[in-house]
Amino acid sequence: MADKSVKKKGFFAKVKGFFVGIGKFFRDTVSEMKKVVWPGKKQVINNTLVVLVVVLIAAIVLVALDALFGFAISGLFQLLGGAAA
């Protein structure tokens, strides 16, 4: 059986590799941020309005469902309470 000796990195080599990795991460991040196409003011306003309208519709639906289920539960309690009395 052949003995495979693997040379382990020393402490300082690991620390150096760590900081080299951090530097590469930030260089890659800057490179990717240069590729981003940012939306214009008109598109941001349009998207914001769409989000607000969708949130408003969702809130109205949730309030309506809450009221509907609340009336149903209170009616069920009245029906069961009236039958027991």
mmCIF file of the C-alpha atoms, coordinates in Angstrom:
data_MODEL
# 
_entry.id   MODEL 
# 
loop_
_atom_site.group_PDB 
_atom_site.id 
_atom_site.type_symbol 
_atom_site.label_atom_id 
_atom_site.label_alt_id 
_atom_site.label_comp_id 
_atom_site.label_asym_id 
_atom_site.label_entity_id 
_atom_site.label_seq_id 
_atom_site.pdbx_PDB_ins_code 
_atom_site.Cartn_x 
_atom_site.Cartn_y 
_atom_site.Cartn_z 
_atom_site.occupancy 
_atom_site.B_iso_or_equiv 
_atom_site.pdbx_formal_charge 
_atom_site.auth_seq_id 
_atom_site.auth_comp_id 
_atom_site.auth_asym_id 
_atom_site.auth_atom_id 
_atom_site.pdbx_PDB_model_num 
ATOM 1  C CA . MET A 1 1  ? 0.000   0.000  0.000   1.00 0.00 ? 1  MET A CA 1 
ATOM 2  C CA . ALA A 1 2  ? 1.461   3.344  -1.020  1.00 0.00 ? 2  ALA A CA 1 
ATOM 3  C CA . ASP A 1 3  ? 1.619   6.036  1.624   1.00 0.00 ? 3  ASP A CA 1 
ATOM 4  C CA . LYS A 1 4  ? -0.040  9.193  0.345   1.00 0.00 ? 4  LYS A CA 1 
ATOM 5  C CA . SER A 1 5  ? 1.292   12.100 2.290   1.00 0.00 ? 5  SER A CA 1 
ATOM 6  C CA . VAL A 1 6  ? -0.849  15.186 2.075   1.00 0.00 ? 6  VAL A CA 1 
ATOM 7  C CA . LYS A 1 7  ? 0.867   18.395 3.029   1.00 0.00 ? 7  LYS A CA 1 
ATOM 8  C CA . LYS A 1 8  ? -1.330  20.342 5.416   1.00 0.00 ? 8  LYS A CA 1 
ATOM 9  C CA . LYS A 1 9  ? -1.528  24.103 5.286   1.00 0.00 ? 9  LYS A CA 1 
ATOM 10 C CA . GLY A 1 10 ? -0.037  25.971 8.175   1.00 0.00 ? 10 GLY A CA 1 
ATOM 11 C CA . PHE A 1 11 ? -1.935  28.452 10.319  1.00 0.00 ? 11 PHE A CA 1 
ATOM 12 C CA . PHE A 1 12 ? -0.623  31.542 8.528   1.00 0.00 ? 12 PHE A CA 1 
ATOM 13 C CA . ALA A 1 13 ? -1.372  30.040 5.120   1.00 0.00 ? 13 ALA A CA 1 
ATOM 14 C CA . LYS A 1 14 ? -4.970  29.439 6.217   1.00 0.00 ? 14 LYS A CA 1 
ATOM 15 C CA . VAL A 1 15 ? -5.287  33.019 7.502   1.00 0.00 ? 15 VAL A CA 1 
ATOM 16 C CA . LYS A 1 16 ? -3.828  34.385 4.263   1.00 0.00 ? 16 LYS A CA 1 
ATOM 17 C CA . GLY A 1 17 ? -6.230  32.204 2.242   1.00 0.00 ? 17 GLY A CA 1 
ATOM 18 C CA . PHE A 1 18 ? -9.133  33.508 4.313   1.00 0.00 ? 18 PHE A CA 1 
ATOM 19 C CA . PHE A 1 19 ? -8.309  37.143 3.560   1.00 0.00 ? 19 PHE A CA 1 
ATOM 20 C CA . VAL A 1 20 ? -7.620  36.367 -0.116  1.00 0.00 ? 20 VAL A CA 1 
ATOM 21 C CA . GLY A 1 21 ? -11.097 34.814 -0.247  1.00 0.00 ? 21 GLY A CA 1 
ATOM 22 C CA . ILE A 1 22 ? -12.665 37.899 1.321   1.00 0.00 ? 22 ILE A CA 1 
ATOM 23 C CA . GLY A 1 23 ? -10.893 40.140 -1.212  1.00 0.00 ? 23 GLY A CA 1 
ATOM 24 C CA . LYS A 1 24 ? -12.121 37.961 -4.081  1.00 0.00 ? 24 LYS A CA 1 
ATOM 25 C CA . PHE A 1 25 ? -15.670 38.099 -2.718  1.00 0.00 ? 25 PHE A CA 1 
ATOM 26 C CA . PHE A 1 26 ? -15.686 41.915 -2.702  1.00 0.00 ? 26 PHE A CA 1 
ATOM 27 C CA . ARG A 1 27 ? -14.084 42.149 -6.166  1.00 0.00 ? 27 ARG A CA 1 
ATOM 28 C CA . ASP A 1 28 ? -16.720 39.770 -7.536  1.00 0.00 ? 28 ASP A CA 1 
ATOM 29 C CA . THR A 1 29 ? -19.480 41.724 -5.795  1.00 0.00 ? 29 THR A CA 1 
ATOM 30 C CA . VAL A 1 30 ? -18.341 45.018 -7.316  1.00 0.00 ? 30 VAL A CA 1 
ATOM 31 C CA . SER A 1 31 ? -18.084 43.339 -10.724 1.00 0.00 ? 31 SER A CA 1 
ATOM 32 C CA . GLU A 1 32 ? -21.656 42.011 -10.473 1.00 0.00 ? 32 GLU A CA 1 
ATOM 33 C CA . MET A 1 33 ? -23.035 45.344 -9.233  1.00 0.00 ? 33 MET A CA 1 
ATOM 34 C CA . LYS A 1 34 ? -21.682 47.008 -12.388 1.00 0.00 ? 34 LYS A CA 1 
ATOM 35 C CA . LYS A 1 35 ? -23.893 44.661 -14.437 1.00 0.00 ? 35 LYS A CA 1 
ATOM 36 C CA . VAL A 1 36 ? -27.109 45.639 -12.634 1.00 0.00 ? 36 VAL A CA 1 
ATOM 37 C CA . VAL A 1 37 ? -29.625 47.631 -14.649 1.00 0.00 ? 37 VAL A CA 1 
ATOM 38 C CA . TRP A 1 38 ? -31.359 49.926 -12.181 1.00 0.00 ? 38 TRP A CA 1 
ATOM 39 C CA . PRO A 1 39 ? -35.010 50.903 -12.796 1.00 0.00 ? 39 PRO A CA 1 
ATOM 40 C CA . GLY A 1 40 ? -35.937 54.464 -13.618 1.00 0.00 ? 40 GLY A CA 1 
ATOM 41 C CA . LYS A 1 41 ? -37.975 56.782 -11.428 1.00 0.00 ? 41 LYS A CA 1 
ATOM 42 C CA . LYS A 1 42 ? -41.179 56.187 -13.411 1.00 0.00 ? 42 LYS A CA 1 
ATOM 43 C CA . GLN A 1 43 ? -40.844 52.397 -13.131 1.00 0.00 ? 43 GLN A CA 1 
ATOM 44 C CA . VAL A 1 44 ? -40.165 52.589 -9.382  1.00 0.00 ? 44 VAL A CA 1 
ATOM 45 C CA . ILE A 1 45 ? -43.286 54.726 -8.861  1.00 0.00 ? 45 ILE A CA 1 
ATOM 46 C CA . ASN A 1 46 ? -45.365 52.371 -11.022 1.00 0.00 ? 46 ASN A CA 1 
ATOM 47 C CA . ASN A 1 47 ? -44.159 49.260 -9.169  1.00 0.00 ? 47 ASN A CA 1 
ATOM 48 C CA . THR A 1 48 ? -44.761 50.944 -5.807  1.00 0.00 ? 48 THR A CA 1 
ATOM 49 C CA . LEU A 1 49 ? -48.338 51.779 -6.772  1.00 0.00 ? 49 LEU A CA 1 
ATOM 50 C CA . VAL A 1 50 ? -48.946 48.208 -7.936  1.00 0.00 ? 50 VAL A CA 1 
ATOM 51 C CA . VAL A 1 51 ? -47.664 46.853 -4.619  1.00 0.00 ? 51 VAL A CA 1 
ATOM 52 C CA . LEU A 1 52 ? -49.822 49.288 -2.614  1.00 0.00 ? 52 LEU A CA 1 
ATOM 53 C CA . VAL A 1 53 ? -52.956 48.356 -4.591  1.00 0.00 ? 53 VAL A CA 1 
ATOM 54 C CA . VAL A 1 54 ? -52.311 44.622 -4.149  1.00 0.00 ? 54 VAL A CA 1 
ATOM 55 C CA . VAL A 1 55 ? -51.723 45.078 -0.402  1.00 0.00 ? 55 VAL A CA 1 
ATOM 56 C CA . LEU A 1 56 ? -54.931 47.136 -0.118  1.00 0.00 ? 56 LEU A CA 1 
ATOM 57 C CA . ILE A 1 57 ? -56.948 44.467 -1.959  1.00 0.00 ? 57 ILE A CA 1 
ATOM 58 C CA . ALA A 1 58 ? -55.452 41.719 0.232   1.00 0.00 ? 58 ALA A CA 1 
ATOM 59 C CA . ALA A 1 59 ? -56.313 43.724 3.377   1.00 0.00 ? 59 ALA A CA 1 
ATOM 60 C CA . ILE A 1 60 ? -59.914 44.204 2.214   1.00 0.00 ? 60 ILE A CA 1 
ATOM 61 C CA . VAL A 1 61 ? -60.272 40.474 1.459   1.00 0.00 ? 61 VAL A CA 1 
ATOM 62 C CA . LEU A 1 62 ? -58.835 39.537 4.863   1.00 0.00 ? 62 LEU A CA 1 
ATOM 63 C CA . VAL A 1 63 ? -61.132 41.956 6.711   1.00 0.00 ? 63 VAL A CA 1 
ATOM 64 C CA . ALA A 1 64 ? -64.143 40.620 4.795   1.00 0.00 ? 64 ALA A CA 1 
ATOM 65 C CA . LEU A 1 65 ? -63.223 37.003 5.545   1.00 0.00 ? 65 LEU A CA 1 
ATOM 66 C CA . ASP A 1 66 ? -62.608 37.844 9.201   1.00 0.00 ? 66 ASP A CA 1 
ATOM 67 C CA . ALA A 1 67 ? -66.046 39.482 9.462   1.00 0.00 ? 67 ALA A CA 1 
ATOM 68 C CA . LEU A 1 68 ? -67.707 36.577 7.641   1.00 0.00 ? 68 LEU A CA 1 
ATOM 69 C CA . PHE A 1 69 ? -66.113 33.938 9.856   1.00 0.00 ? 69 PHE A CA 1 
ATOM 70 C CA . GLY A 1 70 ? -66.805 36.045 12.953  1.00 0.00 ? 70 GLY A CA 1 
ATOM 71 C CA . PHE A 1 71 ? -70.517 36.224 12.097  1.00 0.00 ? 71 PHE A CA 1 
ATOM 72 C CA . ALA A 1 72 ? -70.562 32.491 11.339  1.00 0.00 ? 72 ALA A CA 1 
ATOM 73 C CA . ILE A 1 73 ? -68.925 31.580 14.657  1.00 0.00 ? 73 ILE A CA 1 
ATOM 74 C CA . SER A 1 74 ? -71.148 33.924 16.677  1.00 0.00 ? 74 SER A CA 1 
ATOM 75 C CA . GLY A 1 75 ? -74.217 32.516 14.899  1.00 0.00 ? 75 GLY A CA 1 
ATOM 76 C CA . LEU A 1 76 ? -73.025 28.984 15.669  1.00 0.00 ? 76 LEU A CA 1 
ATOM 77 C CA . PHE A 1 77 ? -72.563 29.884 19.351  1.00 0.00 ? 77 PHE A CA 1 
ATOM 78 C CA . GLN A 1 78 ? -76.036 31.460 19.486  1.00 0.00 ? 78 GLN A CA 1 
ATOM 79 C CA . LEU A 1 79 ? -77.535 28.383 17.844  1.00 0.00 ? 79 LEU A CA 1 
ATOM 80 C CA . LEU A 1 80 ? -75.787 26.002 20.248  1.00 0.00 ? 80 LEU A CA 1 
ATOM 81 C CA . GLY A 1 81 ? -76.464 28.250 23.241  1.00 0.00 ? 81 GLY A CA 1 
ATOM 82 C CA . GLY A 1 82 ? -80.148 28.584 22.317  1.00 0.00 ? 82 GLY A CA 1 
ATOM 83 C CA . ALA A 1 83 ? -80.528 24.811 21.915  1.00 0.00 ? 83 ALA A CA 1 
ATOM 84 C CA . ALA A 1 84 ? -78.959 24.092 25.310  1.00 0.00 ? 84 ALA A CA 1 
ATOM 85 C CA . ALA A 1 85 ? -81.178 26.600 27.160  1.00 0.00 ? 85 ALA A CA 1 
# 
